[in-house]
Amino acid sequence: MNDTKWDEIRTAMIEFPKQVFWRTKDIETGYISYWDGDWYYHFRTGEYNTVEWLEIKFENAKIKEELVNILREIHVPGELLENRIRIYGYVKPGTFIDYI
C-alpha cells in the first residue's frame, strides 16, 4: 500500500469516536509491535514502507461493523480475523488477498 492509504486509515482512526488499538509487523525484521492506542503520533512514527501488515483490534460486533465500513470506503487489502482486522501493506508473490 502507499503512504496515502496509510494516512487515510490513520486519519479515520483518529476521528473514530472510540479508542481503537493497533499493532504492526515489520517486513524487514519480522518485529510485531505492542498494541498501541495512539494513532496521532505513534502510528506515524517512522515510515510506512516496511509495514507488512496492520492489525486493528475490536471488542464487539458493533465496533467491528463500524470499522469494516470505514475500511471499505478506503478500499484496503485485508481480512477479518476473530477479534481483529488485518490490513496488508505487503504480501508474498502469488498470495491472494481480497479487499475489505
C-alpha positions as CSV (number, residue, x, y, z in Angstrom):
1,M,0.0,0.0,0.0
2,N,1.1,3.6,-0.4
3,D,1.5,6.3,2.2
4,T,-1.7,7.9,1.1
5,K,-3.8,4.9,2.1
6,W,-1.9,4.5,5.4
7,D,-2.6,8.2,6.2
8,E,-6.3,7.7,5.3
9,I,-6.5,4.8,7.8
10,R,-4.7,6.9,10.4
11,T,-7.0,9.9,9.9
12,A,-10.1,7.7,10.1
13,M,-9.0,6.0,13.3
14,I,-8.2,9.4,14.9
15,E,-11.7,10.5,14.0
16,F,-13.3,7.3,15.2
17,P,-15.3,8.0,18.4
18,K,-13.9,5.1,20.4
19,Q,-10.3,4.3,21.1
20,V,-9.1,1.5,18.8
21,F,-5.9,-0.4,19.4
22,W,-3.4,-1.4,16.6
23,R,-0.1,-3.2,16.1
24,T,2.1,-3.7,13.0
25,K,4.5,-6.2,11.7
26,D,7.7,-5.0,10.1
27,I,8.5,-6.8,6.8
28,E,12.3,-6.4,7.1
29,T,12.8,-7.5,10.7
30,G,9.6,-9.5,11.5
31,Y,9.1,-7.4,14.6
32,I,5.5,-7.2,15.8
33,S,4.8,-4.1,17.8
34,Y,3.0,-4.0,21.1
35,W,-0.7,-3.0,20.9
36,D,-1.0,0.8,20.9
37,G,-3.9,3.2,21.0
38,D,-2.1,6.4,19.8
39,W,-2.9,6.9,16.1
40,Y,-1.9,10.6,16.1
41,Y,1.9,10.3,16.9
42,H,2.9,6.6,17.3
43,F,1.3,5.2,14.2
44,R,3.1,7.8,12.1
45,T,6.5,7.2,13.7
46,G,9.0,6.1,11.1
47,E,7.9,5.2,7.6
48,Y,5.1,3.1,6.3
49,N,7.3,1.4,3.7
50,T,8.2,-1.5,6.0
51,V,4.7,-2.2,7.3
52,E,3.9,-5.8,6.3
53,W,0.5,-5.6,8.0
54,L,-1.5,-3.6,10.4
55,E,-4.0,-5.2,12.8
56,I,-6.8,-3.3,14.4
57,K,-8.4,-4.8,17.4
58,F,-12.2,-4.6,18.1
59,E,-14.1,-5.5,21.2
60,N,-17.6,-6.2,19.9
61,A,-19.6,-6.8,16.7
62,K,-20.9,-3.2,16.6
63,I,-17.4,-1.7,16.6
64,K,-16.3,-4.4,14.1
65,E,-19.1,-3.4,11.7
66,E,-18.2,0.3,12.0
67,L,-14.5,-0.3,11.4
68,V,-15.2,-2.5,8.4
69,N,-17.5,0.1,6.9
70,I,-14.7,2.7,7.2
71,L,-12.1,0.4,5.8
72,R,-14.3,-0.5,2.8
73,E,-14.6,3.2,2.0
74,I,-10.8,3.5,2.0
75,H,-10.6,0.2,0.0
76,V,-7.7,-1.6,1.6
77,P,-6.4,-5.2,1.2
78,G,-7.1,-7.2,4.3
79,E,-9.0,-9.9,6.1
80,L,-11.3,-10.2,9.1
81,L,-9.9,-12.3,11.9
82,E,-11.5,-13.4,15.2
83,N,-11.2,-10.2,17.2
84,R,-9.2,-8.0,14.8
85,I,-8.9,-6.8,11.3
86,R,-5.6,-7.3,9.4
87,I,-4.7,-4.8,6.6
88,Y,-1.8,-5.7,4.3
89,G,1.0,-3.5,3.1
90,Y,2.8,-6.4,1.5
91,V,2.0,-10.0,0.6
92,K,4.2,-12.7,-0.8
93,P,4.0,-13.0,-4.6
94,G,1.3,-15.4,-5.6
95,T,-0.7,-14.8,-2.4
96,F,-4.3,-13.7,-3.0
97,I,-5.7,-11.2,-0.5
98,D,-9.1,-9.8,-1.0
99,Y,-10.1,-6.2,-0.3
100,I,-12.2,-5.4,2.8
